[in-house]
Amino acid sequence: MKCIKSVKQTKQVNLGEIIRTTDEDAMEKVKGGNWAYVSKMEWKSLKTTPKVEKKEFEGEVKEKKGKSKKELKLEKKSKK
């Protein structure tokens, strides 16, 4: 298995796209001139998603998507 990166943009492939393919297929694509060999580490770096740290600032209010269980219970009691 080889990792290759597109060096030219085509209708089917975006510039800089990295794929992992068989040795024979990779050799044919690189000979065509639209692809170049890259290291496996470069291919792996695309597979892992970077962890984003969320920072909360003072005074920032998060939007609620729905009501909590406690709020729902209070609503039921008030309706009765």
SVG drawing of the C-alpha trace seen along z (x, -y; Angstrom):
<svg xmlns="http://www.w3.org/2000/svg" viewBox="-55 -39 62 42">
<polyline fill="none" stroke="black" stroke-width="0.4" points="0.0,0.0 1.2,-3.5 0.0,-7.0 -0.3,-9.5 -1.3,-13.1 -2.8,-14.9 -0.6,-17.7 -3.1,-18.8 -6.8,-19.5 -9.2,-17.6 -13.0,-17.2 -12.8,-14.1 -10.0,-15.0 -9.3,-18.1 -5.8,-19.6 -4.0,-18.2 -6.3,-15.2 -4.4,-12.2 -5.4,-8.6 -4.0,-5.2 -4.0,-2.7 -2.2,0.4 1.4,0.3 0.4,0.9 -2.4,-1.7 -0.2,-4.2 2.6,-3.6 0.3,-4.2 -1.2,-7.4 2.2,-8.9 3.5,-8.1 0.5,-10.1 1.8,-13.2 -1.2,-14.2 -0.1,-12.4 3.0,-12.3 4.1,-9.9 3.7,-11.1 4.5,-9.6 2.1,-7.5 2.3,-10.0 0.8,-12.7 -2.1,-10.4 -2.6,-9.5 -2.7,-13.2 -5.8,-13.7 -7.6,-10.8 -7.3,-12.1 -9.4,-15.1 -7.7,-17.8 -9.2,-18.4 -10.6,-21.8 -10.6,-23.3 -13.7,-25.2 -13.2,-28.3 -16.0,-30.0 -15.7,-33.6 -17.3,-35.4 -20.7,-36.7 -21.2,-34.4 -24.5,-32.7 -25.1,-29.3 -28.3,-28.8 -30.5,-25.9 -31.8,-23.4 -34.6,-22.3 -35.9,-22.2 -34.3,-20.2 -36.2,-17.5 -36.6,-19.7 -38.2,-22.4 -40.6,-19.9 -41.7,-18.6 -42.4,-22.1 -44.5,-22.8 -46.5,-19.6 -47.2,-20.6 -48.2,-24.1 -50.7,-22.9 -52.5,-20.6"/>
</svg>
